[in-house]
Amino acid sequence: MTCQVVLRIELEQLTYTSPEIELKYRVFQIYGQKHVTLQNPNLHPEPMSEIFVAKIPRNIAIENLFKFFAQCGEIYQMRLLMDFSGSNRGKCFVQYMHTKASREAICCLHDEVIESGHRIVVKMSLNNNQLFLRSIPETIPEEDIRQHIVSTIGEGLTNVLMKKSRAPDRYYCFCTYRDHQFAIMAHKKSWPFLRIGNNLIDVHWAIPELLRYHTCLYFTNFNTDITKKEFFEAIVKLIDVKTLIQFRIYDKCGFITFNNADSMKKAEELLKNLTIGKKKIKFSRRPFKANRSGHSKNTIHNTAPPTYQFFSGEPPVSSFPVNVSFCMPPMSTVPPTYNAPYIHYWKSCWIPDMFKAKYFYST
């Protein structure tokens, strides 16, 4: 029997005044996570009301981060992932009191600048309790695999499902746990692989159940001068907000991801006559071609991802990676008698600025 010591550090109190009531939160740190939790025991959050946020500044004050997400609704709890140095890891979970507030944050706060030019990523947080083990050799008996999984990562395990893979002489396996916390601990123990004898088995997170059969509804032909919040409010007046998984808007098109096909069909019927700003919105089950021309601050089309021009042949001097200290000439200029390893450009295509060139060694 093992005894785990939980490090719990009480930090401070945080008070936030919402439009209806003054809310008091308790700030403490446990298991490498800084929690900001509502103190009122009589208030409980609605299901599926948590979001996952990435790419936040590592030195941001927790009060500023809390106020940024509180603009969408009352927050029940915020969990900020911390590292050993005391700074955050650029990721956090925010759980709202109401489901609508979480969907509004997914739509309106994604790709927005939070501080010092940082654009954040906002997604729906799903309670994933399954791990996926792939490339299991057929030479290992199935019973040995089950016993090894139970003995190594079996805490909280409820089911092990083995199936034949399309690859020859290979199996794959789904491990289902009691809840997300047990799955997290099993993933940490087995990362980056699980050793069974002399075989190394890849361990990954399984696709959450809600995303396995998700369907998208695409839309276009709307006024780009309206804000994302106005567009979101017009949409959720007609459809059930709890069926939304993801909501993304680009220049002149976007898409809504639903949890199943029935919800998508029902929403398509309800939204077919939707008019916003004297413009009738067009909906389709197939994606529209995006028109990413121009940007305007605080309007709906500032969420479009940047476009990068592809160059063929020699790259421009300004886009050459500064950390590459050597570069051989292209393949066409290399003498045929040159047999030493050299580096050539992959299909002579370059992606400037953000992405580094892809190199391959050949002889």
Helices and strands as residue ranges (DSSP letters): E 8-17, E 22-30, E 33-38, E 50-54, H 62-70, E 75-82, E 88-96, H 99-108, E 113-115, E 118-119, E 121-124, E 130-137, H 142-153, E 157-164, E 170-177, H 180-190, E 193-196, E 199-205, H 209-212, E 215-220, H 228-236, G 241-243, E 244-249, E 253-258, H 261-270, E 275-276, E 279-280, E 282-284, G 300-303, E 311-312, G 317-319, G 331-333, E 342-345, E 349-350, E 359-362
